[in-house]
Amino acid sequence: TFYEKTCLHYQEIKPNKKEQLSNIFKVINKNKEVPLFKSASIKIQSNSYYNKNKILIARENFDGSIDALKTTINGNTFSANTKDLGTFYLVYDTIAPQIIIDSSSINSSSIQAKIIDSLSGIDSYNGYIDGHWINFYYDAKNDTIEYKMDEYCTKGEHTLLLKVSDEVGNSTSTSFQFKKE
């Protein structure tokens, strides 16, 4: 798993923040951040939660930022793979993604919107103009979706409906009125 001989330190501590649903498991190298050559499996057992489908394993990085790991559930065991060391614990993801769109992001050739999810990540996105599904392209690096105007968006007044869901099923939608010149 490691590129070279590595000394690891493991520590299990009680949660110290309300969003931490399990004990905290630190797997670190005291001297530096160590990349892994291949993924390591993280498993955390817990049986005290009523909505397991909204629970993820979170990894707190050395800089304090938090990444959600793609988590699978088998009974009372939550599993994920990681290619980084860090601090691991269970968290709920109950916050729906955000959709940010304004009139300046709509022009005669395209419509752009920013879609952001703070934890589990974007799973699906759909756009509709006047009830007709349209094809948006997702740029994950910039958290944007873009629709290139086509025959479904003629001149005149239109209603744009955007629906976005994250990896654990939280969803949001927004409607926007615009005029194509």
C-alpha positions as CSV (number, residue, x, y, z in Angstrom):
1,T,0.0,0.0,0.0
2,F,2.9,2.4,0.7
3,Y,5.7,3.4,-1.6
4,E,8.3,2.9,1.1
5,K,8.6,1.8,4.7
6,T,6.3,3.9,6.7
7,C,5.6,4.3,10.4
8,L,1.9,4.8,11.2
9,H,0.2,6.1,14.3
10,Y,-3.3,5.0,15.0
11,Q,-5.6,6.6,17.6
12,E,-9.2,6.2,18.4
13,I,-10.9,9.0,20.3
14,K,-14.4,10.0,21.2
15,P,-16.2,12.5,19.0
16,N,-15.7,16.1,19.9
17,K,-18.1,17.8,17.4
18,K,-21.8,17.3,17.1
19,E,-21.5,16.3,13.4
20,Q,-19.2,13.4,14.2
21,L,-21.5,10.3,14.6
22,S,-18.9,7.8,15.5
23,N,-15.6,7.6,17.3
24,I,-12.8,9.3,15.4
25,F,-10.1,7.1,13.9
26,K,-6.7,8.8,13.2
27,V,-4.4,7.0,10.9
28,I,-1.4,9.2,10.3
29,N,2.4,9.5,9.9
30,K,3.5,12.0,12.4
31,N,6.2,13.6,10.2
32,K,4.4,14.1,6.9
33,E,1.4,13.5,4.7
34,V,2.0,10.0,3.1
35,P,0.3,9.0,-0.2
36,L,-0.8,5.5,-0.7
37,F,0.2,3.4,-3.8
38,K,-3.2,1.6,-3.7
39,S,-6.4,2.1,-1.9
40,A,-6.9,1.1,1.7
41,S,-10.3,0.0,3.0
42,I,-11.8,1.9,5.9
43,K,-14.7,0.2,7.9
44,I,-16.6,1.7,10.8
45,Q,-19.3,-0.2,12.6
46,S,-22.3,1.5,14.2
47,N,-25.8,0.5,14.9
48,S,-27.5,3.5,16.4
49,Y,-28.7,5.4,13.3
50,Y,-32.2,5.4,11.8
51,N,-31.4,6.8,8.4
52,K,-28.2,4.9,7.3
53,N,-28.5,5.9,3.7
54,K,-27.6,9.5,4.6
55,I,-24.4,8.5,6.5
56,L,-20.9,8.7,5.0
57,I,-17.4,8.2,6.1
58,A,-15.7,11.6,6.2
59,R,-11.9,12.0,5.9
60,E,-10.4,15.1,7.6
61,N,-7.3,16.0,5.7
62,F,-4.1,17.3,7.3
63,D,-5.1,20.9,6.4
64,G,-8.5,20.5,8.2
65,S,-10.6,20.2,5.1
66,I,-13.2,17.4,4.9
67,D,-13.8,15.0,2.0
68,A,-16.7,12.6,1.9
69,L,-15.8,9.1,0.8
70,K,-18.0,7.0,-1.4
71,T,-19.5,4.8,1.3
72,T,-21.3,1.4,1.1
73,I,-23.4,0.0,3.9
74,N,-23.6,-3.7,4.8
75,G,-25.7,-4.2,7.9
76,N,-24.1,-2.0,10.6
77,T,-20.8,-1.6,8.8
78,F,-19.9,1.5,6.7
79,S,-17.1,0.9,4.2
80,A,-15.1,3.2,2.0
81,N,-11.7,3.2,0.1
82,T,-9.1,5.9,0.5
83,K,-5.8,6.7,-1.1
84,D,-4.9,9.1,1.7
85,L,-4.2,8.9,5.4
86,G,-6.1,11.2,7.8
87,T,-8.8,11.3,10.4
88,F,-12.0,9.2,9.7
89,Y,-15.5,9.3,11.2
90,L,-19.2,9.0,10.3
91,V,-21.2,12.0,9.3
92,Y,-24.8,12.7,8.2
93,D,-25.3,14.4,4.8
94,T,-28.7,16.1,5.0
95,I,-27.9,19.3,3.1
96,A,-29.2,19.6,-0.5
97,P,-26.9,20.8,-3.2
98,Q,-27.0,24.5,-4.2
99,I,-27.9,25.9,-7.6
100,I,-26.6,29.3,-8.4
101,I,-27.9,31.0,-11.6
102,D,-28.5,34.6,-12.5
103,S,-29.4,36.6,-15.6
104,S,-25.7,37.2,-16.5
105,S,-25.2,33.4,-16.9
106,I,-27.8,33.3,-19.7
107,N,-26.9,34.7,-23.1
108,S,-27.9,34.1,-26.7
109,S,-25.8,31.0,-27.1
110,S,-25.8,29.2,-23.7
111,I,-27.1,28.9,-20.1
112,Q,-24.7,28.3,-17.3
113,A,-25.3,27.5,-13.6
114,K,-23.1,26.7,-10.7
115,I,-24.1,23.5,-8.8
116,I,-22.4,22.9,-5.5
117,D,-22.7,20.1,-2.9
118,S,-20.8,20.5,0.4
119,L,-20.3,16.8,1.2
120,S,-21.2,13.7,-0.8
121,G,-21.0,15.3,-4.3
122,I,-23.3,15.7,-7.2
123,D,-25.1,12.6,-8.4
124,S,-27.5,13.9,-11.0
125,Y,-28.6,17.1,-12.7
126,N,-31.5,17.8,-15.1
127,G,-32.6,20.9,-16.9
128,Y,-35.9,21.6,-18.6
129,I,-37.0,24.5,-20.8
130,D,-40.8,25.0,-20.8
131,G,-41.1,21.3,-19.6
132,H,-38.9,19.8,-22.3
133,W,-35.7,18.1,-21.0
134,I,-32.5,19.7,-22.3
135,N,-28.9,18.4,-22.3
136,F,-26.6,20.1,-19.8
137,Y,-22.9,19.3,-19.7
138,Y,-21.2,19.1,-16.3
139,D,-17.8,20.6,-15.6
140,A,-17.0,19.0,-12.2
141,K,-13.7,20.9,-11.9
142,N,-15.5,24.2,-12.0
143,D,-18.8,23.0,-10.4
144,T,-20.8,24.3,-13.5
145,I,-23.3,22.9,-15.9
146,E,-23.9,24.4,-19.3
147,Y,-26.6,24.1,-22.0
148,K,-25.7,25.2,-25.5
149,M,-28.8,26.8,-27.1
150,D,-30.5,24.6,-29.7
151,E,-33.8,24.2,-31.5
152,Y,-35.6,23.7,-28.1
153,C,-34.9,27.3,-27.1
154,T,-36.4,29.6,-29.7
155,K,-36.8,33.4,-29.4
156,G,-39.1,34.6,-26.7
157,E,-40.0,34.1,-23.1
158,H,-39.0,30.8,-21.4
159,T,-39.0,29.0,-18.0
160,L,-35.9,27.1,-17.1
161,L,-36.2,24.4,-14.4
162,L,-33.1,22.9,-12.9
163,K,-33.1,19.8,-10.6
164,V,-29.9,18.6,-8.8
165,S,-29.4,15.6,-6.4
166,D,-26.4,14.6,-4.4
167,E,-25.0,11.1,-3.9
168,V,-27.2,10.3,-0.8
169,G,-30.5,11.6,-2.4
170,N,-30.7,15.1,-1.1
171,S,-32.2,17.2,-3.9
172,T,-33.1,20.7,-4.8
173,S,-34.7,22.5,-7.8
174,T,-35.0,26.1,-9.0
175,S,-37.0,27.8,-11.7
176,F,-35.8,30.8,-13.6
177,Q,-37.6,33.0,-16.2
178,F,-35.6,34.3,-19.1
179,K,-36.0,35.8,-22.6
180,K,-34.1,34.8,-25.6
181,E,-33.5,37.6,-28.1
